[in-house]
Amino acid sequence: IRNFGAKSIDEVKVKLHGMGLALKDSPPGFDPSTVVNTWGTDETVGTEALNDDGDAGFAETEQL
């Protein structure tokens, strides 16, 4: 996000803390610079894995 620096992060953290929430820490060894230029290049985006019945396998959450 453009112009979203350390001060902005601190402000978000303070606001979240006031709501009883917090940001999740990155896993050890995670280097965000390795994923910066890969956003949107996932070849599986927009595809759905099919189950044995040949459909997407989404569970219904509402009863009619």
PDBQT receptor file of N, H, CA, C and O in Angstrom, charges set to zero:
ATOM      1  N   ILE A   1       0.858  -1.169   0.000  1.00  0.00    +0.000 N 
ATOM      2  CA  ILE A   1       0.000   0.000   0.000  1.00  0.00    +0.000 C 
ATOM      3  C   ILE A   1       0.900   1.228   0.000  1.00  0.00    +0.000 C 
ATOM      4  O   ILE A   1       1.796   1.355   0.835  1.00  0.00    +0.000 OA
ATOM      5  N   ARG A   2       0.660   2.102  -0.918  1.00  0.00    +0.000 N 
ATOM      6  H   ARG A   2      -0.067   1.998  -1.596  1.00  0.00    +0.000 HD
ATOM      7  CA  ARG A   2       1.471   3.301  -1.054  1.00  0.00    +0.000 C 
ATOM      8  C   ARG A   2       1.320   4.186   0.184  1.00  0.00    +0.000 C 
ATOM      9  O   ARG A   2       0.221   4.347   0.715  1.00  0.00    +0.000 OA
ATOM     10  N   ASN A   3       2.423   4.748   0.629  1.00  0.00    +0.000 N 
ATOM     11  H   ASN A   3       3.316   4.618   0.198  1.00  0.00    +0.000 HD
ATOM     12  CA  ASN A   3       2.481   5.664   1.776  1.00  0.00    +0.000 C 
ATOM     13  C   ASN A   3       1.985   5.027   3.075  1.00  0.00    +0.000 C 
ATOM     14  O   ASN A   3       1.490   5.730   3.956  1.00  0.00    +0.000 OA
ATOM     15  N   PHE A   4       2.110   3.723   3.200  1.00  0.00    +0.000 N 
ATOM     16  H   PHE A   4       2.512   3.152   2.484  1.00  0.00    +0.000 HD
ATOM     17  CA  PHE A   4       1.708   3.037   4.416  1.00  0.00    +0.000 C 
ATOM     18  C   PHE A   4       2.979   2.597   5.116  1.00  0.00    +0.000 C 
ATOM     19  O   PHE A   4       3.475   1.494   4.891  1.00  0.00    +0.000 OA
ATOM     20  N   GLY A   5       3.504   3.471   5.970  1.00  0.00    +0.000 N 
ATOM     21  H   GLY A   5       3.102   4.368   6.153  1.00  0.00    +0.000 HD
ATOM     22  CA  GLY A   5       4.787   3.223   6.614  1.00  0.00    +0.000 C 
ATOM     23  C   GLY A   5       4.656   2.775   8.054  1.00  0.00    +0.000 C 
ATOM     24  O   GLY A   5       3.596   2.343   8.506  1.00  0.00    +0.000 OA
ATOM     25  N   ALA A   6       5.771   2.892   8.762  1.00  0.00    +0.000 N 
ATOM     26  H   ALA A   6       6.633   3.243   8.395  1.00  0.00    +0.000 HD
ATOM     27  CA  ALA A   6       5.848   2.432  10.151  1.00  0.00    +0.000 C 
ATOM     28  C   ALA A   6       4.864   3.183  11.046  1.00  0.00    +0.000 C 
ATOM     29  O   ALA A   6       4.265   2.585  11.940  1.00  0.00    +0.000 OA
ATOM     30  N   LYS A   7       4.692   4.490  10.815  1.00  0.00    +0.000 N 
ATOM     31  H   LYS A   7       5.179   4.975  10.089  1.00  0.00    +0.000 HD
ATOM     32  CA  LYS A   7       3.757   5.264  11.640  1.00  0.00    +0.000 C 
ATOM     33  C   LYS A   7       2.333   4.755  11.447  1.00  0.00    +0.000 C 
ATOM     34  O   LYS A   7       1.571   4.649  12.408  1.00  0.00    +0.000 OA
ATOM     35  N   SER A   8       1.977   4.440  10.197  1.00  0.00    +0.000 N 
ATOM     36  H   SER A   8       2.597   4.526   9.417  1.00  0.00    +0.000 HD
ATOM     37  CA  SER A   8       0.646   3.907   9.919  1.00  0.00    +0.000 C 
ATOM     38  C   SER A   8       0.443   2.560  10.589  1.00  0.00    +0.000 C 
ATOM     39  O   SER A   8      -0.619   2.297  11.153  1.00  0.00    +0.000 OA
ATOM     40  N   ILE A   9       1.451   1.711  10.530  1.00  0.00    +0.000 N 
ATOM     41  H   ILE A   9       2.314   1.925  10.071  1.00  0.00    +0.000 HD
ATOM     42  CA  ILE A   9       1.367   0.397  11.190  1.00  0.00    +0.000 C 
ATOM     43  C   ILE A   9       1.159   0.580  12.684  1.00  0.00    +0.000 C 
ATOM     44  O   ILE A   9       0.327  -0.094  13.291  1.00  0.00    +0.000 OA
ATOM     45  N   ASP A  10       1.924   1.500  13.275  1.00  0.00    +0.000 N 
ATOM     46  H   ASP A  10       2.600   2.047  12.782  1.00  0.00    +0.000 HD
ATOM     47  CA  ASP A  10       1.779   1.764  14.716  1.00  0.00    +0.000 C 
ATOM     48  C   ASP A  10       0.373   2.241  15.047  1.00  0.00    +0.000 C 
ATOM     49  O   ASP A  10      -0.197   1.830  16.058  1.00  0.00    +0.000 OA
ATOM     50  N   GLU A  11      -0.191   3.102  14.210  1.00  0.00    +0.000 N 
ATOM     51  H   GLU A  11       0.273   3.436  13.389  1.00  0.00    +0.000 HD
ATOM     52  CA  GLU A  11      -1.551   3.600  14.436  1.00  0.00    +0.000 C 
ATOM     53  C   GLU A  11      -2.569   2.463  14.335  1.00  0.00    +0.000 C 
ATOM     54  O   GLU A  11      -3.520   2.410  15.114  1.00  0.00    +0.000 OA
ATOM     55  N   VAL A  12      -2.371   1.562  13.384  1.00  0.00    +0.000 N 
ATOM     56  H   VAL A  12      -1.598   1.606  12.751  1.00  0.00    +0.000 HD
ATOM     57  CA  VAL A  12      -3.265   0.413  13.245  1.00  0.00    +0.000 C 
ATOM     58  C   VAL A  12      -3.162  -0.480  14.471  1.00  0.00    +0.000 C 
ATOM     59  O   VAL A  12      -4.174  -0.941  14.999  1.00  0.00    +0.000 OA
ATOM     60  N   LYS A  13      -1.922  -0.725  14.927  1.00  0.00    +0.000 N 
ATOM     61  H   LYS A  13      -1.100  -0.350  14.498  1.00  0.00    +0.000 HD
ATOM     62  CA  LYS A  13      -1.728  -1.566  16.111  1.00  0.00    +0.000 C 
ATOM     63  C   LYS A  13      -2.403  -0.971  17.335  1.00  0.00    +0.000 C 
ATOM     64  O   LYS A  13      -3.013  -1.700  18.118  1.00  0.00    +0.000 OA
ATOM     65  N   VAL A  14      -2.305   0.354  17.515  1.00  0.00    +0.000 N 
ATOM     66  H   VAL A  14      -1.810   0.946  16.879  1.00  0.00    +0.000 HD
ATOM     67  CA  VAL A  14      -2.942   1.024  18.657  1.00  0.00    +0.000 C 
ATOM     68  C   VAL A  14      -4.458   0.886  18.567  1.00  0.00    +0.000 C 
ATOM     69  O   VAL A  14      -5.121   0.599  19.564  1.00  0.00    +0.000 OA
ATOM     70  N   LYS A  15      -5.001   1.089  17.376  1.00  0.00    +0.000 N 
ATOM     71  H   LYS A  15      -4.463   1.323  16.566  1.00  0.00    +0.000 HD
ATOM     72  CA  LYS A  15      -6.449   0.985  17.180  1.00  0.00    +0.000 C 
ATOM     73  C   LYS A  15      -6.936  -0.446  17.441  1.00  0.00    +0.000 C 
ATOM     74  O   LYS A  15      -7.956  -0.653  18.098  1.00  0.00    +0.000 OA
ATOM     75  N   LEU A  16      -6.195  -1.426  16.919  1.00  0.00    +0.000 N 
ATOM     76  H   LEU A  16      -5.366  -1.259  16.386  1.00  0.00    +0.000 HD
ATOM     77  CA  LEU A  16      -6.560  -2.818  17.158  1.00  0.00    +0.000 C 
ATOM     78  C   LEU A  16      -6.472  -3.167  18.637  1.00  0.00    +0.000 C 
ATOM     79  O   LEU A  16      -7.339  -3.862  19.165  1.00  0.00    +0.000 OA
ATOM     80  N   HIS A  17      -5.424  -2.686  19.308  1.00  0.00    +0.000 N 
ATOM     81  H   HIS A  17      -4.719  -2.122  18.879  1.00  0.00    +0.000 HD
ATOM     82  CA  HIS A  17      -5.267  -2.955  20.736  1.00  0.00    +0.000 C 
ATOM     83  C   HIS A  17      -6.469  -2.416  21.514  1.00  0.00    +0.000 C 
ATOM     84  O   HIS A  17      -6.949  -3.060  22.447  1.00  0.00    +0.000 OA
ATOM     85  N   GLY A  18      -6.950  -1.236  21.127  1.00  0.00    +0.000 N 
ATOM     86  H   GLY A  18      -6.560  -0.714  20.369  1.00  0.00    +0.000 HD
ATOM     87  CA  GLY A  18      -8.117  -0.650  21.769  1.00  0.00    +0.000 C 
ATOM     88  C   GLY A  18      -9.378  -1.480  21.576  1.00  0.00    +0.000 C 
ATOM     89  O   GLY A  18     -10.327  -1.371  22.353  1.00  0.00    +0.000 OA
ATOM     90  N   MET A  19      -9.382  -2.314  20.531  1.00  0.00    +0.000 N 
ATOM     91  H   MET A  19      -8.611  -2.402  19.900  1.00  0.00    +0.000 HD
ATOM     92  CA  MET A  19     -10.523  -3.183  20.245  1.00  0.00    +0.000 C 
ATOM     93  C   MET A  19     -10.277  -4.598  20.762  1.00  0.00    +0.000 C 
ATOM     94  O   MET A  19     -11.093  -5.494  20.543  1.00  0.00    +0.000 OA
ATOM     95  N   GLY A  20      -9.146  -4.798  21.449  1.00  0.00    +0.000 N 
ATOM     96  H   GLY A  20      -8.484  -4.071  21.626  1.00  0.00    +0.000 HD
ATOM     97  CA  GLY A  20      -8.824  -6.120  21.971  1.00  0.00    +0.000 C 
ATOM     98  C   GLY A  20      -8.265  -7.066  20.928  1.00  0.00    +0.000 C 
ATOM     99  O   GLY A  20      -8.327  -8.283  21.104  1.00  0.00    +0.000 OA
ATOM    100  N   LEU A  21      -7.719  -6.529  19.840  1.00  0.00    +0.000 N 
ATOM    101  H   LEU A  21      -7.669  -5.541  19.697  1.00  0.00    +0.000 HD
ATOM    102  CA  LEU A  21      -7.185  -7.338  18.752  1.00  0.00    +0.000 C 
ATOM    103  C   LEU A  21      -5.707  -7.027  18.544  1.00  0.00    +0.000 C 
ATOM    104  O   LEU A  21      -5.180  -6.091  19.145  1.00  0.00    +0.000 OA
ATOM    105  N   ALA A  22      -5.044  -7.792  17.710  1.00  0.00    +0.000 N 
ATOM    106  H   ALA A  22      -5.471  -8.552  17.221  1.00  0.00    +0.000 HD
ATOM    107  CA  ALA A  22      -3.639  -7.551  17.388  1.00  0.00    +0.000 C 
ATOM    108  C   ALA A  22      -3.331  -8.138  16.019  1.00  0.00    +0.000 C 
ATOM    109  O   ALA A  22      -4.042  -9.018  15.533  1.00  0.00    +0.000 OA
ATOM    110  N   LEU A  23      -2.262  -7.640  15.404  1.00  0.00    +0.000 N 
ATOM    111  H   LEU A  23      -1.685  -6.926  15.799  1.00  0.00    +0.000 HD
ATOM    112  CA  LEU A  23      -1.795  -8.208  14.154  1.00  0.00    +0.000 C 
ATOM    113  C   LEU A  23      -1.085  -9.523  14.437  1.00  0.00    +0.000 C 
ATOM    114  O   LEU A  23      -0.456  -9.683  15.482  1.00  0.00    +0.000 OA
ATOM    115  N   LYS A  24      -1.185 -10.449  13.518  1.00  0.00    +0.000 N 
ATOM    116  H   LYS A  24      -1.696 -10.319  12.668  1.00  0.00    +0.000 HD
ATOM    117  CA  LYS A  24      -0.504 -11.731  13.661  1.00  0.00    +0.000 C 
ATOM    118  C   LYS A  24       0.949 -11.553  13.221  1.00  0.00    +0.000 C 
ATOM    119  O   LYS A  24       1.219 -10.898  12.214  1.00  0.00    +0.000 OA
ATOM    120  N   ASP A  25       1.882 -12.134  13.972  1.00  0.00    +0.000 N 
ATOM    121  H   ASP A  25       1.663 -12.667  14.790  1.00  0.00    +0.000 HD
ATOM    122  CA  ASP A  25       3.291 -12.063  13.607  1.00  0.00    +0.000 C 
ATOM    123  C   ASP A  25       3.569 -12.945  12.396  1.00  0.00    +0.000 C 
ATOM    124  O   ASP A  25       2.891 -13.950  12.181  1.00  0.00    +0.000 OA
ATOM    125  N   SER A  26       4.568 -12.562  11.610  1.00  0.00    +0.000 N 
ATOM    126  H   SER A  26       5.118 -11.746  11.785  1.00  0.00    +0.000 HD
ATOM    127  CA  SER A  26       5.003 -13.377  10.479  1.00  0.00    +0.000 C 
ATOM    128  C   SER A  26       5.750 -14.593  10.992  1.00  0.00    +0.000 C 
ATOM    129  O   SER A  26       6.363 -14.541  12.058  1.00  0.00    +0.000 OA
ATOM    130  N   PRO A  27       5.705 -15.688  10.243  1.00  0.00    +0.000 N 
ATOM    131  CA  PRO A  27       6.444 -16.874  10.664  1.00  0.00    +0.000 C 
ATOM    132  C   PRO A  27       7.951 -16.603  10.651  1.00  0.00    +0.000 C 
ATOM    133  O   PRO A  27       8.415 -15.764   9.879  1.00  0.00    +0.000 OA
ATOM    134  N   PRO A  28       8.715 -17.296  11.488  1.00  0.00    +0.000 N 
ATOM    135  CA  PRO A  28      10.167 -17.097  11.523  1.00  0.00    +0.000 C 
ATOM    136  C   PRO A  28      10.783 -17.341  10.149  1.00  0.00    +0.000 C 
ATOM    137  O   PRO A  28      10.451 -18.320   9.480  1.00  0.00    +0.000 OA
ATOM    138  N   GLY A  29      11.664 -16.468   9.737  1.00  0.00    +0.000 N 
ATOM    139  H   GLY A  29      11.934 -15.673  10.280  1.00  0.00    +0.000 HD
ATOM    140  CA  GLY A  29      12.354 -16.612   8.463  1.00  0.00    +0.000 C 
ATOM    141  C   GLY A  29      11.589 -16.083   7.265  1.00  0.00    +0.000 C 
ATOM    142  O   GLY A  29      12.081 -16.168   6.140  1.00  0.00    +0.000 OA
ATOM    143  N   PHE A  30      10.388 -15.535   7.478  1.00  0.00    +0.000 N 
ATOM    144  H   PHE A  30       9.988 -15.466   8.392  1.00  0.00    +0.000 HD
ATOM    145  CA  PHE A  30       9.589 -15.010   6.367  1.00  0.00    +0.000 C 
ATOM    146  C   PHE A  30      10.205 -13.723   5.845  1.00  0.00    +0.000 C 
ATOM    147  O   PHE A  30      10.477 -12.804   6.618  1.00  0.00    +0.000 OA
ATOM    148  N   ASP A  31      10.426 -13.653   4.541  1.00  0.00    +0.000 N 
ATOM    149  H   ASP A  31      10.206 -14.399   3.913  1.00  0.00    +0.000 HD
ATOM    150  CA  ASP A  31      10.976 -12.464   3.906  1.00  0.00    +0.000 C 
ATOM    151  C   ASP A  31       9.924 -11.914   2.943  1.00  0.00    +0.000 C 
ATOM    152  O   ASP A  31       9.730 -12.470   1.863  1.00  0.00    +0.000 OA
ATOM    153  N   PRO A  32       9.235 -10.815   3.325  1.00  0.00    +0.000 N 
ATOM    154  CA  PRO A  32       8.158 -10.300   2.473  1.00  0.00    +0.000 C 
ATOM    155  C   PRO A  32       8.626  -9.860   1.095  1.00  0.00    +0.000 C 
ATOM    156  O   PRO A  32       7.824  -9.818   0.162  1.00  0.00    +0.000 OA
ATOM    157  N   SER A  33       9.898  -9.534   0.944  1.00  0.00    +0.000 N 
ATOM    158  H   SER A  33      10.550  -9.569   1.702  1.00  0.00    +0.000 HD
ATOM    159  CA  SER A  33      10.382  -9.096  -0.365  1.00  0.00    +0.000 C 
ATOM    160  C   SER A  33      10.354 -10.231  -1.388  1.00  0.00    +0.000 C 
ATOM    161  O   SER A  33      10.393  -9.978  -2.592  1.00  0.00    +0.000 OA
ATOM    162  N   THR A  34      10.287 -11.488  -0.916  1.00  0.00    +0.000 N 
ATOM    163  H   THR A  34      10.255 -11.694   0.062  1.00  0.00    +0.000 HD
ATOM    164  CA  THR A  34      10.238 -12.604  -1.854  1.00  0.00    +0.000 C 
ATOM    165  C   THR A  34       8.863 -12.785  -2.476  1.00  0.00    +0.000 C 
ATOM    166  O   THR A  34       8.747 -13.454  -3.503  1.00  0.00    +0.000 OA
ATOM    167  N   VAL A  35       7.817 -12.212  -1.892  1.00  0.00    +0.000 N 
ATOM    168  H   VAL A  35       7.911 -11.669  -1.058  1.00  0.00    +0.000 HD
ATOM    169  CA  VAL A  35       6.466 -12.374  -2.423  1.00  0.00    +0.000 C 
ATOM    170  C   VAL A  35       5.888 -11.091  -2.997  1.00  0.00    +0.000 C 
ATOM    171  O   VAL A  35       4.780 -11.107  -3.534  1.00  0.00    +0.000 OA
ATOM    172  N   VAL A  36       6.599 -10.000  -2.900  1.00  0.00    +0.000 N 
ATOM    173  H   VAL A  36       7.499  -9.987  -2.464  1.00  0.00    +0.000 HD
ATOM    174  CA  VAL A  36       6.078  -8.714  -3.366  1.00  0.00    +0.000 C 
ATOM    175  C   VAL A  36       5.713  -8.758  -4.836  1.00  0.00    +0.000 C 
ATOM    176  O   VAL A  36       4.646  -8.278  -5.219  1.00  0.00    +0.000 OA
ATOM    177  N   ASN A  37       6.563  -9.315  -5.657  1.00  0.00    +0.000 N 
ATOM    178  H   ASN A  37       7.430  -9.704  -5.346  1.00  0.00    +0.000 HD
ATOM    179  CA  ASN A  37       6.317  -9.305  -7.098  1.00  0.00    +0.000 C 
ATOM    180  C   ASN A  37       5.582 -10.537  -7.600  1.00  0.00    +0.000 C 
ATOM    181  O   ASN A  37       5.433 -10.709  -8.810  1.00  0.00    +0.000 OA
ATOM    182  N   THR A  38       5.121 -11.395  -6.705  1.00  0.00    +0.000 N 
ATOM    183  H   THR A  38       5.242 -11.256  -5.723  1.00  0.00    +0.000 HD
ATOM    184  CA  THR A  38       4.410 -12.594  -7.140  1.00  0.00    +0.000 C 
ATOM    185  C   THR A  38       2.910 -12.490  -6.936  1.00  0.00    +0.000 C 
ATOM    186  O   THR A  38       2.190 -13.437  -7.254  1.00  0.00    +0.000 OA
ATOM    187  N   TRP A  39       2.415 -11.386  -6.424  1.00  0.00    +0.000 N 
ATOM    188  H   TRP A  39       3.000 -10.616  -6.166  1.00  0.00    +0.000 HD
ATOM    189  CA  TRP A  39       0.982 -11.230  -6.171  1.00  0.00    +0.000 C 
ATOM    190  C   TRP A  39       0.213 -11.386  -7.477  1.00  0.00    +0.000 C 
ATOM    191  O   TRP A  39       0.497 -10.697  -8.456  1.00  0.00    +0.000 OA
ATOM    192  N   GLY A  40      -0.761 -12.294  -7.488  1.00  0.00    +0.000 N 
ATOM    193  H   GLY A  40      -0.991 -12.854  -6.692  1.00  0.00    +0.000 HD
ATOM    194  CA  GLY A  40      -1.609 -12.477  -8.651  1.00  0.00    +0.000 C 
ATOM    195  C   GLY A  40      -1.042 -13.384  -9.721  1.00  0.00    +0.000 C 
ATOM    196  O   GLY A  40      -1.639 -13.500 -10.792  1.00  0.00    +0.000 OA
ATOM    197  N   THR A  41       0.091 -14.033  -9.477  1.00  0.00    +0.000 N 
ATOM    198  H   THR A  41       0.576 -13.938  -8.607  1.00  0.00    +0.000 HD
ATOM    199  CA  THR A  41       0.669 -14.908 -10.488  1.00  0.00    +0.000 C 
ATOM    200  C   THR A  41       0.369 -16.374 -10.226  1.00  0.00    +0.000 C 
ATOM    201  O   THR A  41       0.881 -17.243 -10.931  1.00  0.00    +0.000 OA
ATOM    202  N   ASP A  42      -0.445 -16.661  -9.231  1.00  0.00    +0.000 N 
ATOM    203  H   ASP A  42      -0.860 -15.955  -8.657  1.00  0.00    +0.000 HD
ATOM    204  CA  ASP A  42      -0.789 -18.042  -8.909  1.00  0.00    +0.000 C 
ATOM    205  C   ASP A  42      -1.614 -18.633 -10.045  1.00  0.00    +0.000 C 
ATOM    206  O   ASP A  42      -2.673 -18.106 -10.387  1.00  0.00    +0.000 OA
ATOM    207  N   GLU A  43      -1.134 -19.721 -10.626  1.00  0.00    +0.000 N 
ATOM    208  H   GLU A  43      -0.274 -20.149 -10.349  1.00  0.00    +0.000 HD
ATOM    209  CA  GLU A  43      -1.824 -20.326 -11.764  1.00  0.00    +0.000 C 
ATOM    210  C   GLU A  43      -3.145 -20.973 -11.382  1.00  0.00    +0.000 C 
ATOM    211  O   GLU A  43      -3.959 -21.271 -12.256  1.00  0.00    +0.000 OA
ATOM    212  N   THR A  44      -3.375 -21.197 -10.089  1.00  0.00    +0.000 N 
ATOM    213  H   THR A  44      -2.714 -20.955  -9.379  1.00  0.00    +0.000 HD
ATOM    214  CA  THR A  44      -4.611 -21.848  -9.669  1.00  0.00    +0.000 C 
ATOM    215  C   THR A  44      -5.714 -20.856  -9.359  1.00  0.00    +0.000 C 
ATOM    216  O   THR A  44      -6.826 -21.265  -9.025  1.00  0.00    +0.000 OA
ATOM    217  N   VAL A  45      -5.440 -19.571  -9.460  1.00  0.00    +0.000 N 
ATOM    218  H   VAL A  45      -4.537 -19.239  -9.731  1.00  0.00    +0.000 HD
ATOM    219  CA  VAL A  45      -6.465 -18.577  -9.180  1.00  0.00    +0.000 C 
ATOM    220  C   VAL A  45      -7.602 -18.736 -10.177  1.00  0.00    +0.000 C 
ATOM    221  O   VAL A  45      -7.381 -18.775 -11.387  1.00  0.00    +0.000 OA
ATOM    222  N   GLY A  46      -8.817 -18.826  -9.657  1.00  0.00    +0.000 N 
ATOM    223  H   GLY A  46      -8.997 -18.793  -8.673  1.00  0.00    +0.000 HD
ATOM    224  CA  GLY A  46      -9.981 -18.950 -10.516  1.00  0.00    +0.000 C 
ATOM    225  C   GLY A  46     -10.336 -20.381 -10.873  1.00  0.00    +0.000 C 
ATOM    226  O   GLY A  46     -11.314 -20.616 -11.583  1.00  0.00    +0.000 OA
ATOM    227  N   THR A  47      -9.559 -21.339 -10.393  1.00  0.00    +0.000 N 
ATOM    228  H   THR A  47      -8.765 -21.148  -9.817  1.00  0.00    +0.000 HD
ATOM    229  CA  THR A  47      -9.887 -22.731 -10.658  1.00  0.00    +0.000 C 
ATOM    230  C   THR A  47     -10.412 -23.359  -9.390  1.00  0.00    +0.000 C 
ATOM    231  O   THR A  47     -10.118 -22.902  -8.286  1.00  0.00    +0.000 OA
ATOM    232  N   GLU A  48     -11.184 -24.398  -9.555  1.00  0.00    +0.000 N 
ATOM    233  H   GLU A  48     -11.423 -24.769 -10.452  1.00  0.00    +0.000 HD
ATOM    234  CA  GLU A  48     -11.760 -25.094  -8.409  1.00  0.00    +0.000 C 
ATOM    235  C   GLU A  48     -11.388 -26.564  -8.479  1.00  0.00    +0.000 C 
ATOM    236  O   GLU A  48     -11.448 -27.175  -9.547  1.00  0.00    +0.000 OA
ATOM    237  N   ALA A  49     -11.009 -27.125  -7.364  1.00  0.00    +0.000 N 
ATOM    238  H   ALA A  49     -10.960 -26.629  -6.497  1.00  0.00    +0.000 HD
ATOM    239  CA  ALA A  49     -10.729 -28.555  -7.308  1.00  0.00    +0.000 C 
ATOM    240  C   ALA A  49     -12.053 -29.302  -7.306  1.00  0.00    +0.000 C 
ATOM    241  O   ALA A  49     -12.970 -28.948  -6.565  1.00  0.00    +0.000 OA
ATOM    242  N   LEU A  50     -12.153 -30.330  -8.129  1.00  0.00    +0.000 N 
ATOM    243  H   LEU A  50     -11.408 -30.618  -8.731  1.00  0.00    +0.000 HD
ATOM    244  CA  LEU A  50     -13.386 -31.101  -8.213  1.00  0.00    +0.000 C 
ATOM    245  C   LEU A  50     -13.286 -32.319  -7.312  1.00  0.00    +0.000 C 
ATOM    246  O   LEU A  50     -12.217 -32.909  -7.156  1.00  0.00    +0.000 OA
ATOM    247  N   ASN A  51     -14.423 -32.687  -6.716  1.00  0.00    +0.000 N 
ATOM    248  H   ASN A  51     -15.291 -32.207  -6.842  1.00  0.00    +0.000 HD
ATOM    249  CA  ASN A  51     -14.451 -33.901  -5.884  1.00  0.00    +0.000 C 
ATOM    250  C   ASN A  51     -14.820 -35.097  -6.761  1.00  0.00    +0.000 C 
ATOM    251  O   ASN A  51     -14.899 -34.967  -7.983  1.00  0.00    +0.000 OA
ATOM    252  N   ASP A  52     -15.044 -36.247  -6.156  1.00  0.00    +0.000 N 
ATOM    253  H   ASP A  52     -14.980 -36.353  -5.164  1.00  0.00    +0.000 HD
ATOM    254  CA  ASP A  52     -15.341 -37.473  -6.898  1.00  0.00    +0.000 C 
ATOM    255  C   ASP A  52     -16.626 -37.382  -7.715  1.00  0.00    +0.000 C 
ATOM    256  O   ASP A  52     -16.776 -38.094  -8.708  1.00  0.00    +0.000 OA
ATOM    257  N   ASP A  53     -17.556 -36.515  -7.309  1.00  0.00    +0.000 N 
ATOM    258  H   ASP A  53     -17.434 -35.937  -6.502  1.00  0.00    +0.000 HD
ATOM    259  CA  ASP A  53     -18.820 -36.368  -8.020  1.00  0.00    +0.000 C 
ATOM    260  C   ASP A  53     -18.712 -35.416  -9.209  1.00  0.00    +0.000 C 
ATOM    261  O   ASP A  53     -19.679 -35.258  -9.955  1.00  0.00    +0.000 OA
ATOM    262  N   GLY A  54     -17.553 -34.777  -9.402  1.00  0.00    +0.000 N 
ATOM    263  H   GLY A  54     -16.768 -34.905  -8.796  1.00  0.00    +0.000 HD
ATOM    264  CA  GLY A  54     -17.368 -33.874 -10.522  1.00  0.00    +0.000 C 
ATOM    265  C   GLY A  54     -17.822 -32.457 -10.245  1.00  0.00    +0.000 C 
ATOM    266  O   GLY A  54     -17.814 -31.618 -11.145  1.00  0.00    +0.000 OA
ATOM    267  N   ASP A  55     -18.223 -32.174  -8.993  1.00  0.00    +0.000 N 
ATOM    268  H   ASP A  55     -18.229 -32.856  -8.262  1.00  0.00    +0.000 HD
ATOM    269  CA  ASP A  55     -18.593 -30.796  -8.675  1.00  0.00    +0.000 C 
ATOM    270  C   ASP A  55     -17.547 -30.199  -7.744  1.00  0.00    +0.000 C 
ATOM    271  O   ASP A  55     -16.609 -30.881  -7.333  1.00  0.00    +0.000 OA
ATOM    272  N   ALA A  56     -17.713 -28.936  -7.420  1.00  0.00    +0.000 N 
ATOM    273  H   ALA A  56     -18.476 -28.382  -7.754  1.00  0.00    +0.000 HD
ATOM    274  CA  ALA A  56     -16.714 -28.233  -6.624  1.00  0.00    +0.000 C 
ATOM    275  C   ALA A  56     -16.725 -28.641  -5.157  1.00  0.00    +0.000 C 
ATOM    276  O   ALA A  56     -15.779 -28.329  -4.433  1.00  0.00    +0.000 OA
ATOM    277  N   GLY A  57     -17.753 -29.320  -4.704  1.00  0.00    +0.000 N 
ATOM    278  H   GLY A  57     -18.521 -29.573  -5.292  1.00  0.00    +0.000 HD
ATOM    279  CA  GLY A  57     -17.766 -29.839  -3.348  1.00  0.00    +0.000 C 
ATOM    280  C   GLY A  57     -18.037 -28.814  -2.273  1.00  0.00    +0.000 C 
ATOM    281  O   GLY A  57     -17.588 -28.976  -1.138  1.00  0.00    +0.000 OA
ATOM    282  N   PHE A  58     -18.760 -27.767  -2.602  1.00  0.00    +0.000 N 
ATOM    283  H   PHE A  58     -19.125 -27.635  -3.524  1.00  0.00    +0.000 HD
ATOM    284  CA  PHE A  58     -19.080 -26.765  -1.602  1.00  0.00    +0.000 C 
ATOM    285  C   PHE A  58     -20.233 -27.251  -0.736  1.00  0.00    +0.000 C 
ATOM    286  O   PHE A  58     -21.244 -27.737  -1.244  1.00  0.00    +0.000 OA
ATOM    287  N   ALA A  59     -20.076 -27.118   0.557  1.00  0.00    +0.000 N 
ATOM    288  H   ALA A  59     -19.256 -26.723   0.971  1.00  0.00    +0.000 HD
ATOM    289  CA  ALA A  59     -21.130 -27.551   1.475  1.00  0.00    +0.000 C 
ATOM    290  C   ALA A  59     -22.205 -26.486   1.565  1.00  0.00    +0.000 C 
ATOM    291  O   ALA A  59     -21.903 -25.294   1.630  1.00  0.00    +0.000 OA
ATOM    292  N   GLU A  60     -23.444 -26.909   1.570  1.00  0.00    +0.000 N 
ATOM    293  H   GLU A  60     -23.689 -27.877   1.518  1.00  0.00    +0.000 HD
ATOM    294  CA  GLU A  60     -24.557 -25.983   1.752  1.00  0.00    +0.000 C 
ATOM    295  C   GLU A  60     -24.596 -25.553   3.207  1.00  0.00    +0.000 C 
ATOM    296  O   GLU A  60     -24.472 -26.381   4.109  1.00  0.00    +0.000 OA
ATOM    297  N   THR A  61     -24.768 -24.267   3.433  1.00  0.00    +0.000 N 
ATOM    298  H   THR A  61     -24.869 -23.595   2.700  1.00  0.00    +0.000 HD
ATOM    299  CA  THR A  61     -24.774 -23.761   4.804  1.00  0.00    +0.000 C 
ATOM    300  C   THR A  61     -26.158 -23.321   5.244  1.00  0.00    +0.000 C 
ATOM    301  O   THR A  61     -26.366 -22.997   6.413  1.00  0.00    +0.000 OA
ATOM    302  N   GLU A  62     -27.113 -23.309   4.305  1.00  0.00    +0.000 N 
ATOM    303  H   GLU A  62     -26.943 -23.573   3.356  1.00  0.00    +0.000 HD
ATOM    304  CA  GLU A  62     -28.466 -22.887   4.659  1.00  0.00    +0.000 C 
ATOM    305  C   GLU A  62     -29.457 -23.995   4.343  1.00  0.00    +0.000 C 
ATOM    306  O   GLU A  62     -29.315 -24.716   3.356  1.00  0.00    +0.000 OA
ATOM    307  N   GLN A  63     -30.437 -24.113   5.180  1.00  0.00    +0.000 N 
ATOM    308  H   GLN A  63     -30.552 -23.527   5.982  1.00  0.00    +0.000 HD
ATOM    309  CA  GLN A  63     -31.513 -25.069   4.946  1.00  0.00    +0.000 C 
ATOM    310  C   GLN A  63     -32.731 -24.310   4.452  1.00  0.00    +0.000 C 
ATOM    311  O   GLN A  63     -33.081 -23.265   5.000  1.00  0.00    +0.000 OA
ATOM    312  N   LEU A  64     -33.379 -24.833   3.417  1.00  0.00    +0.000 N 
ATOM    313  H   LEU A  64     -33.095 -25.683   2.971  1.00  0.00    +0.000 HD
ATOM    314  CA  LEU A  64     -34.581 -24.172   2.884  1.00  0.00    +0.000 C 
ATOM    315  C   LEU A  64     -35.804 -24.621   3.623  1.00  0.00    +0.000 C 
ATOM    316  O   LEU A  64     -36.909 -24.173   3.316  1.00  0.00    +0.000 OA
TER     317      LEU A  64
